[in-house]
Amino acid sequence: MASSYDPTLPTDLDWIRFQIGDRGPTVGSRPYILDDAEIFATNAAERNKWMAAFRCGKVVLARGFGLVSKSVDGLGIRWGDGAESNYREHLQTLLEQGVRIQLPTNSLFEVMSVDPES
């Protein structure tokens, strides 16, 4: 499947790729983590691009690209302490903004923190 990214962010696809950090050849030989079709389908299934970016970010984590450490046969490598935590915090922000957009402006509800791991 095809994948693309335009850094001027003219489309929701590019904006979502930017938000989830899936902007090009950074993962071995595969140029993108998600195909364009996967992002289009997720964006169509959600009420706004913020919620779509949150869901796509969860897929990135589920596929293991959010890992900050790896251990095999007692040998371990650690990339840093804060990368995955920062990514999860960013996903939380996307989720909260997506929910806020869906609420009426005079709503009495307050967006509560939701664990992005759930």
N, C-alpha and C positions, 0 to 999 in steps of 0.2 A: 504494500500500500504506500501511497505517497505521503510525504510529510514536508511541511514548509514553514518558514518563519520570516517575517518582515519586521525589522527592528523599529520601524516607524509606527507599528501597532495600528494599522488601518482597519483591522477586522477583530471580531471577538476571538477568533482562532489565535491570532498573533498575541492578543492581550492575555489570553489564558496561558499560552506557552510561556510568555514572559513571567507571569505570576507564579507558575510552578517550576520555573527554571529549566524548561525543556526547549532550549534555544538552538540546538545544533550538535555537531559531532563532539560529544563529551563522554560518551559511554562506549568505550571499546570501538568496535567496527560499526555499531548501529548508530546512525546519525541522530535519531530522536528516540525518546522513550515511548511516546504515544504517537500513533498514526493520526493524520488529519481526520480520518473518518471517525475514530474513537472520540476525538474532541468535539467534532460536529454533533455526534449522537448524544454525548453527555450534555452539551449546551442546549440541544433541543429538548432533552428530558427535564431540564431544570428551569426554574422560573426566571433566573437571571444569570449573567456571566460570573458573578461572584460565587454563587453556589456551584456552578459548573467547574470553576477553578478549584474550589474546595474538594469536590469529588475527584477531579483529575489528580490533584495533589495526593489524595489518599491512595490512588492507584499507583502513583510513583513510589510512595512508601511501601505499599504492599509488594511491589515488584523488587524491593530490596535496594532501590537507589538512594534511600535516605539513611542507609547504614553509616555509622561512624566508626565501627570496629568490626573485625572479623577474626575468628580463631579457628585454626585447623590443626588437629593432632598436637595440641598443646602450644603451638606457635601462634602468637597473637599480633595483630597490627591495629593500631588506634589512630584514626585520622584527626581527632580532636574531640573535645568534650561538648562543644556547643552547637555544632552544625545541625544535628537532627532535632535538638530542642528548639533551635531558632526556626527551623523549617516548620515544626509543629505549631509554634506560636504564630507564624505567618499564616498557616492554614486556619487557625482559630480566628484570626482577623478577617480572612476572606469569608468564613462562615458567618461571623457576626454582622459584617457589612451586607451580606446577601440576605440575611434575615431582616435587618433594618429596612432595606429597600422594599421588602414585602409588606411591612407594617404600615398602616395609615399614619400620616404625620401627627394626628392628634391622639395616637394610641397611648393608653395608660400602661402598656406592657413595657418591660425593660428586658433587653437581650441579656440572657444569663450565659455565663461561660459554659461551654460544652467541651468535654475532653475529645480532641480530634482522633484519639485512638479508638473510641467506641463506635 
